[in-house]
Amino acid sequence: MRHGIHDGDEITGRHLDWRLYLRFLGLLRPYRWPALASLALLPLVAVAKLAQPYLLKIAIDSHIVPARLEGLAGLAALFMAALLAESLLQFCQSYLVQGVGQRVMADLRRHGFRRLLRLPVAFFDRHPSGRLVTRMTSDVENVGELFGSGVVSALGDVLTLVGIVSIMLWMDLELSLVAFSVIPLLALTLLLFRRQMRGAMRRVRSRLAGLNAFVAERIAGVDEVRLFGQEQRTLDEFEELQQDYFASTLRVVNWDAILYAVVEALGAVAIAAILWRAGGEVVAGAATFGTLVAFIEYVQKFFAPLRDLSAKYSVIQSSNASLERIFDLQDQPLEAAGRPPAGGHNGVRLEGVSFSYDGTTPVLRGVDLEIPPGRTLALVGDTGSGKTTLARLLLRFYPPDAGRILLGGEDLAELDPAEVRRRIGWVSQEPFLFAGTLRENIDPEGRLAEPVLHEVLENSGAAAVVERLGGLDARLAERGRNLSAGERQLLCLARALAGEPQLLILDEATSRLDMVTEQVVGRGLAAATQGRSVLLIAHRLASARHASQILVLRAGRVRERGTHEQLLAADGLYARMWRLQNLGLGNGAKE
């Protein structure tokens, strides 16, 4: 079955990896007191539950059969008290464990999201966003259920089983052995189901992640889906993924139902065996009628926890798969840290920088360049020549494979990535805005005074956009969808300038603007970039002609460098690209 990038998220490991559960216990440490209190209630719940059949035995043997009603009302009151105590204790125990489970889920989401924000960009290249959303939502919910609906509940069932076995053995050893004769068959069944359930739960988690990844991708590209008439293809691919997820889920349901049915059947066999054996003993006078009733009650209470344990087994298997995925995310190496930059303004320099995304296909090869403060360097070149990649290396999204990058005279590899990015303003090819107010988007850290902010808006050409929307407190829709592409670009340009960057990277920052607005922005940029190093990635060569120096990239190498006039006079690659663009015959400057 075809899944493409939406498949392959299945993690494999041991059936029940106890190391995962020991690590899970560490998550409970902040909530150990309510967790321990919930565990302390388990014996009390078991006592209240197990007292009821024995009270029935006493009532039948000591009062009902001999027709002696004295004291029967007191036993009935004790029976009701045991029932009420069981209900109240179970409520308190459930309240405690569910509270702990919800807090653990909140911690996992909080820590997981914080870690996502600190992972290298290369990690997101390998993991579709839908899969990461699955790990932060449904996987976390599965793990949250592990404590309340899994571990604690299973411990309660085990405690109940131990109590039942002890009481039955104390009451009648022979009848107990008859009742427990089905346990070897039950153990064999659980062993047979163990492997199947683990594999099935892993497939469910993987298929759900793939489905979420596909939906997230197609929602993000819904305009293109409609534009290119891909609705039916999208529906077909969605149906294929959904059917695979449905089949995987149905497989889990089937295994769970079969296990439940087997436990039910074995319980019925045990009751039938007791009726046959104990019935004869009652007739022969070797056992009392109350003992028979109590044994039937205890056997039913014995197999009820076993049925529950089969369900808990599914929860634990599902949680095991989710724990694998969550801890795999938490174990991913974080982006390399470093020291804060000293704050010098010695420009930017690349020395013999080479880079490859996959380790085999070079994207940049031995690039040397320098951008002194107050100067603008323009990068031009064919599609895939490495222009945007070079900008991403400057932002420390990736480390170079060879060579070094100096910012302010300091090696970028030794500096803290977050601090480096605070000193760099970047406007990408695809402008991105957050849902929120204009002020929050333009000045995210809230550092600028109102007059400074308005000056930034004027220099970037975004003042008219802000005025049209009603001021800096106007709200933007998700990804700025209530703005045109050009307006989003202007606001992103204002955001880059608001950070007062040491280096300004403009990846065709005016490509979506009309000519009049572009001229206004150009004049503002000329004033705003004084004293800063500027890297201009130009797809339209007209944007690069006034740069202090122009570099022509081809296949990751610098083929030409010089001013606009020098490169035209050299009559090389740049000159041919210039003529083609002016004649409107080529698209060599597009990337």
N, C-alpha and C positions, 0 to 999 in steps of 0.2 A: 504494500500500500504506500502511496506517495504522500510524504509529509514535508519534505524539504527542510527549511530552517525551523519548522515547528515540531520536529521530532528530535530525539536524541538527548532528552534531558533526564533519562532514567539512570539513577544511581544504583549500583549493585554493591552488596555487602553481605554480611552474615544474616541469618534468619532473625535472630533476636540478639542484637549487638548490645551486650550489657554495658559496654563502655559508654554507649550513648545514653543509657538510662542513669548511669552514675553521674554523667555530666549534666543530665537533666535535673538531678537532685540538687546540684549546685544552684540552679535557678530558684529553688524553693527556699534558700537560706534566708533571704530578707523576710520571708513570711513563715518562718519555722514555728512560731508559737500558735497561730491559728491552724497550721498544718498538723502540729502535734496534738492540739486539742481535738481535731477531727479524728485522729487516730485513736485517741484515748476514749472516744465515745463508742468505738467499734465493739469492745467487749460488752458494754452495757446494752447495745442494740442486740447483740447475739444472745445475751442472757434473757432479755425480755421476749425475744422470739422463741427461744428454746424452752422457756418455762410453760408455754401454752399447751403443747401436746401432753406434757407430764401432768398438768393440772386436769386435762381431760381424762387421763388414765385414772387419777385419784377419784374424780367425780363418778366415773363409771363403776370402778371396782368397789369403792367404799360407800357409795350413796345410791346410784341408780340401780345397779344390779341387785343389791340386797334390799332395795326399797327403803332406804333410810335417808330421809330428807334433811335431818338435822345436819347443819353445817354446809349444805349444798349452796345456799345463798352466799355464804362467805367465799366459797370457791369460785362461784360465778363472778363475784366482785373482784377477786384476785385475777381472774381471767381477763375481765374488762380492764383492770389496771395494767396488766401486762400489755394488752393491745394498745392502750393509750400511751403507755411509756414507750413502746416501740415506735409509734407514729411520731411522738414528740422528739425523741432522740434522733430518729432518721431525718426529721426536718432540720434540727440543729446541725447535725453532721453534714447534711447536704448543703446547707447555707455556708458553712465554713469552707468546704472543699471547693464549691463553685466560686466563692470569693477569691480563694487562692488561685484557682485556675484562670479567672479573668485578669488578675494582677500579673500572673506570669505571661499571659498573652500580650498585655499592654507593654510589659518589659521587652518581650521578644520583638514586637513591632518597633518599639522605640530604638532599641539597640541595633536591630537589623537595618532600619532606615538610616540611622546615623552612620553605620558602616558602609552602606551603599554610597553615601555621599563622599566617602573617603577612599573608595576603590579606584584603581587606575582606569583611565578611559579604555584601555585595551580590554578590560573585563566586559564592558558594555558592548564592545564590538563582537564578542563571542556569545552573549546572552541576550536574546530578544526581551524587550520590556515586559511583554505579557507573562513570560516565565518568571521574571522577578516579582511581578505583582502577585502571582500565585504563591510564591514563597512567603510573601509578606501578609497574605490574607488567609487562604484556605489551609495552607500548611501550618501557619501559626494557630489557627483554630483547632486543628487536629491535635497539636501538641498541648493546647490548653485543656482539651478534654482528657488528656492522658492522666492527669492527677485525679480529677473528680470522677470521671466515668471509667477510668482505667485502673490505676494503681490502687487507690484507696478503696474503691468499690470491690476490686478483686481481693484485697486483703480482708475486707469484711466478709466476703463469700467464703474465703478459705477458713477464717475464724469460725464462721457458722458451721462449715463442714466438719472441722475438728471437734466442735462441741457436739454435733449430732452423732458422729462416730463414737465419741466417748460415752455419751448417754446410752446409745443403743447397745454398745458392748457391755455396759454395766447392767442394763436391764435384762438382756438375753443374748448370750454369746452365739448360740446356734442360729437363731433368727437373724442376727447381724451378719453372720457369714453368708447366709442365703441371700440377704439383700445386697451384700457387697460383691456377689459373684460376678456381676456384670461389669465391675470396674476395669478388669483387664481389657475387655472389648472396648470400653470407653477410651482407655489410654492408647490403645492401638489406633483407634479412629483419629484421635488428636494428633498423633505422630504422622499419620497419612495426610491429614489436612494441612499440616504446618507449612510445608514447602509450597503447596498450591496457593494458600492464602497470601503468603509473603510476596510471591511473584505477581499475583493478581493485584494486590494493593499498590505495588510499585508501578505497574502498568497504568493503573487509574490515575495516580499522581502525575505521571509523565504525560498521559493523553490530555488531562485537564490543563496542564501547563501549555501544551501545544495549542489547544483550542483557544486559551486566553491570549496567547501570543498572536495568533492569526486574527482574532477579533480586534485587538489593539492596533495591529498594523493596518487593517482595512478601514477602521474608523478614522485613523489619522490620514488615510489617503482616499477618503470617500469622494472628494471632488474628482480625483483622477479615475476612480472606479466608474463614475457616471460619465465622465468626459469621453472615456475610451470604450464605453459600452461593455464593461466587465461585470455587470450585475450577475448575469447567469453563471459565468465562470466562478465568481466569488461565492455564489450560493452553492454551486456544485462542490467546491473545495471545502466550504464550511460543512456541508452535509457529510462529506467523506470523513472529515475530522470528528464531527459529532457522532457519526455511526461507530467510529473506532472507539471513542470515549464511552458510548453507550454499551458497546459489546464488552469492553473491559469492566465497566461497572456491573453489568449483568452477570459477568463471570464471578465477581465477588459476591453478589447477592445469591447466586446459585450455590456457591460453596458454603456460604453462611447458612442458607436455608437447609441444605443437606445436613450440615453439622447439627443444627438445631433439631431437625427431625430425628437424627440418630440418637441424640440425648433423650428426646421425648420417648422414643421407642424403648430404649434401654430402661428408662424410668418405669414405663408400663410393664415391662418384663419383670422388673424387681418387685413391683406391687403384686403382680400375679403370683410370683414365687412366694411372697409372704402370705398371701391369702391361702395358697395351697398348703404351705407348711404350718403356719400359725393357726389356720382354721382347724386343721386336724388336731393340733395341740389343745386348742380351746375345747373341742368336743371331748378329747380324752382327759381334760382337766389338768393338763401339764402347763397350760398358760391361761391367763385371764383374758376376758373380752376387752378389758381396758388396755392390756398390753398390745393386743391386736390393733386396736384403734390408734394407740399412740405410735406403734411402729409404722402404720400406714401414713400417719401425719408426718412422722420424722423422715420417712422415705421421700414423700412429696417435697418436704423442706430441704432434703438432701439434694434432690435432682433440680430443684429450682435454682439454687446457686450454681450448679453445673451448667444449666442452660444459660444463666447469666454470664458465667465464665466463658462460654463459647462466644457470646456477644462481646465480652471484654477482650477476648483474644483478637477479634476483628479490630477493635479500637486500638489495641496495643500494636498490631501489625501495621495499621494505617499510621499510627503515631511514629512507629519506627522508621517508616519510609519518609515521613515529614521531618523527623529529627535529622535524618541523614542529609536532607536538602538544606535545612536551616543551618546546621552546624557546618556544612560545606560552604555556605555563604559566609558564615562568621570566621571560617578558617582561611578565607582568601587573603593573600598578602595585601596590606594597605599600600597606598601610594607612599613612596619613599619620602621620609621627612628630611629636614636639613636645618641649617641655621638661618636666621633672618638676614636679608641683605644689609650691607653697611649704609646704603642710601646714596652712593655716589652717582654722578650723572655723566659717566664717561661713554655713553652710547652703547651700541650693541655690536658684537663681532662674532662671526662664525668662522671657525678654523677647521677646515678639512672635514666637514660634517657629512656623514653618510647615514642612511636609514632605510630599513625595509620593514614592512608591516608583518610579513610572514616569515622573515628570516632567510628567504631565498631570493625573492624578486626585489632588487634595489629600486627605491623610489627617489632617493637623493644620493649623489655620488661626489664626494670630495668638494662640497660647496664652501667657498670662502667669500665672505662679504663683511662690510663694515658700515654702520649707520651712526655717524657722530651726532651729538645733540644739535637740534636745530636744522637737521638735514632730512631730506625725504628720499628714500630709495624705493624704486618701483620694480616689481617683479612682473614680467610678462612671459608668455610662452604658450605652447599648445596644451590641449586637454591632457591631463595626466602627467604633466611635466614636473609636478612636485611643488607648485606654488603654495597651495593651501597646507600641504603637509609641512612645509618649512615653517609656516605660521604656527601650526599646532606644536611643533617642537619648541618654538620660542615660549609658548604658554606652558611648557612642561607637561603637556598631555602625554607625551612619549619621550623616552630618553633616546639620544642618538646612538647608533651602533658603533660609530667611530667619530673621532674629532671631538670638539668641545664648543659650547656656546657661552659667551661672556656677556653679562648684563652689568653695566656699570663697572666693568673690569673684574667681576667676580664670576667664577665658573657656576653656571646654572645648576649643574648636577649636585653642587654642595649646598644649594639654597632651599629654603622651605617653599614648596610649590604654592601654598596659599598666599604667602608674602610676595612671591614673584608675580602672581596674577593681580595682586592689588596694585602693582606698579605698571601694569600693562592694560591699556584700553583696547578692546577688540570689537569690531563690527564685522559679523560674518556675512556670508552670501545669503543665508536664510535668517532674517531678523526674527528673534524670539523675544516675546514679552510674557510676563507672568500675569495671571489673573490678580487684580488688586488695583490700587490707585496709581495714578500717573507718578505721584511723588515717590511711592515705594519702588517703582520701576526705574526711575531716573536717578534717584539718590537712595539706594537700598540701605545704606548704613546711617542715613539721616545726618550727615556731617555738614552739609552746606547751608549757609544762611539764605534767606529768601532772595536778596539782591544778587548773590553769586549764582544761585540757581537760575534766575531769570536771564542773567548774562550768558550762561551756558546754553539756554534754550535759544537765545538770539543767535549765538555763534553757530549752532547746529542747524538753524532753520526750522526748529520744532516749535517755536513760540506760537505760530498760527494754529498748529494742531492742538496745542494745549488750550488755547483760547476758544477754539471751536468746541472742544469737549466740555468746557465749563470750568477750567482751572485745574490745578495740580491735584485736587482731591477727587476729580472725576475717576470713575472706575472703568477698568478695561475688562473685556470678556476673556475667556480662556484663550491663551496664545495671541491675545490682541486681535481677535477675529472681528471686532467692531471697527477696525481701522483698515485702510487700504494698505497694500504692500509698501508703497512709498512712505506713508505716514509711520508705519512700523519702523522703517529704516531710519527715518529722521529721529525717532525717539531712542532707538538703539545707539545712534551716533551721539545724541545728547548724553545718554548714560555713560558711554565710553569717555567723553570729555569731562563729565562730572567727577570721575575718579581722579582727576589731575594726574594722568599716567606719565611715567617716565618714557615709556615706549607706546606709541599708538599704531595698532595694526588695522588697516582698512582693507578688508577683503571685498573689493568692488563695492564700497560702502554707498555709492551714489547710483548704482545700476538701476534702481527702481524709481529714480526721480526724473521729473521733466527737466528740460534744458534750463528754464528760468530758475527753478528751485536749485538745480545743481550749481548754477553760477553763484547764487546767494550763499549756499553752503560752502562753496569753494573759497569765497572771500572770508567767511567766518573761520574756516579751518586754517587759512593762512595766518590769521591772528592767534588762534587758539593753540597752534602747534609750535609757536615760537619757543625755542629752548628744549623741545622734545625731539626724540628720534621717531621718525614715521616710516613704517613699512607699508607701502601701497601695493596691493595685489590688483593688477589692472587687467581686465579682460578687454576693455575698450582702450585702445592705445592713446586716444585723445586725453584720457584721464592721467596718463603717465608722462605726457610730453614736458610738463614743467617740473618734474622731479629732479633732484640734485644729481642722481645717477639712476640709470636703468640697467637692470640685469635681464638677459634673455635666457630662460631655462628651456632645455630640450632633453627629454629622457633623463631628468634628474641632474644634469650637468649645466654649469654656467657656460654658455656658448659665446655670448657677447656681453660687453659692459661698456657704459659710457653715457653721455648726455644724449638727448633726443637728436640734436644736430650732428653729433659725432657718429651716432649709429646710422643715421640717414646717409651721411657721407661715406660710411664704410660699405654701404650697399650690400649688406648681408641679410640674415634672417629677419631682423627687425625692419629693415627697409622694405622687404617683400611683404611682411605682415602689414605694414603701414599702407602700402599701395593697395593691397587687397581690401583692407577695411574702408579706405577712402573710396574705392570703386564699388564697394558693396558686393564683391564677388566671393568672399570667403568668410569663414567663421573661425579662423585660426586662433583668434584671441579669446574664444569662449572656452570655459572649462566646466 
